[in-house]
């Protein structure tokens, strides 16, 4: 299954996903930590606010998240092949 379409299914068809929903599951950090990292642009994917307001939630594109997950999976596959021949 395509990672992007899997993410769309998981997040009810939303192409832009609130960071607080993906941070614990995909980055292993709390929503609060993710917000601080987003402010510093220190996440593995771009995060942005739709409005110029500090109250606006941080968002991540499902396309960017899928691309990141695919890259990580390929890195793991490569390492596995090196170890297991």
C-alpha positions as CSV (number, residue, x, y, z in Angstrom):
1,X,0.0,0.0,0.0
2,X,1.2,3.5,-0.8
3,X,2.3,5.3,2.4
4,X,0.5,8.5,1.4
5,X,-2.8,6.8,0.9
6,X,-2.3,4.9,4.2
7,X,-1.9,8.2,6.0
8,X,-4.9,9.7,4.3
9,X,-6.9,6.7,5.5
10,X,-5.5,7.0,9.0
11,X,-6.3,10.7,9.3
12,X,-9.7,10.6,7.7
13,X,-8.7,12.0,4.3
14,X,-6.9,15.1,5.7
15,X,-3.9,16.0,3.6
16,X,-2.6,18.5,6.2
17,X,-2.3,16.8,9.6
18,X,-2.1,18.6,13.0
19,X,1.4,18.1,14.4
20,X,0.0,17.2,17.8
21,X,-1.7,14.1,16.3
22,X,1.5,12.7,14.6
23,X,4.2,13.7,17.0
24,X,3.8,10.9,19.6
25,X,3.1,8.2,17.0
26,X,5.7,9.0,14.3
27,X,8.3,11.0,16.1
28,X,8.1,9.6,19.7
29,X,7.8,13.0,21.3
30,X,5.1,14.9,23.1
31,X,2.9,17.5,21.3
32,X,4.5,20.2,23.5
33,X,8.1,19.1,22.5
34,X,7.0,18.9,18.8
35,X,5.6,22.4,19.0
36,X,8.9,23.7,20.3
37,X,10.9,21.8,17.6
38,X,8.5,23.1,14.9
39,X,9.1,26.6,16.0
40,X,12.9,26.0,15.5
41,X,12.2,24.0,12.3
42,X,14.0,21.1,14.0
43,X,11.6,18.3,13.0
44,X,12.4,15.7,10.3
45,X,9.6,17.2,8.1
46,X,8.5,20.8,7.5
47,X,5.8,22.1,9.9
48,X,3.9,25.3,9.4
49,X,0.9,27.3,10.6
50,X,-1.9,28.1,8.2
51,X,-2.4,31.5,9.7
52,X,0.1,34.0,11.2
53,X,-1.1,33.4,14.7
54,X,0.6,31.7,17.6
55,X,-2.8,30.1,18.4
56,X,-3.0,28.4,14.9
57,X,-2.0,24.8,15.1
58,X,1.2,23.4,13.6
59,X,0.5,21.3,10.5
60,X,2.4,18.8,8.6
61,X,1.7,17.7,5.0
62,X,0.8,14.1,4.5
63,X,3.0,14.1,1.4
64,X,6.0,15.2,3.4
65,X,5.3,12.7,6.2
66,X,4.9,9.9,3.7
67,X,8.1,10.8,2.0
68,X,9.9,10.9,5.3
69,X,8.5,7.5,6.4
70,X,9.4,5.9,3.0
71,X,13.0,7.2,3.3
72,X,13.3,5.8,6.8
73,X,11.9,2.5,5.7
74,X,14.4,2.3,2.8
75,X,17.3,3.1,5.2
76,X,16.2,0.3,7.5
77,X,15.9,-2.1,4.6
78,X,19.4,-1.2,3.4
79,X,20.8,-1.7,6.9
80,X,19.0,-5.0,7.2
81,X,20.4,-6.2,3.9
82,X,23.9,-5.3,5.0
83,X,23.6,-7.4,8.2
84,X,21.6,-10.3,6.7
85,X,23.0,-10.5,3.3
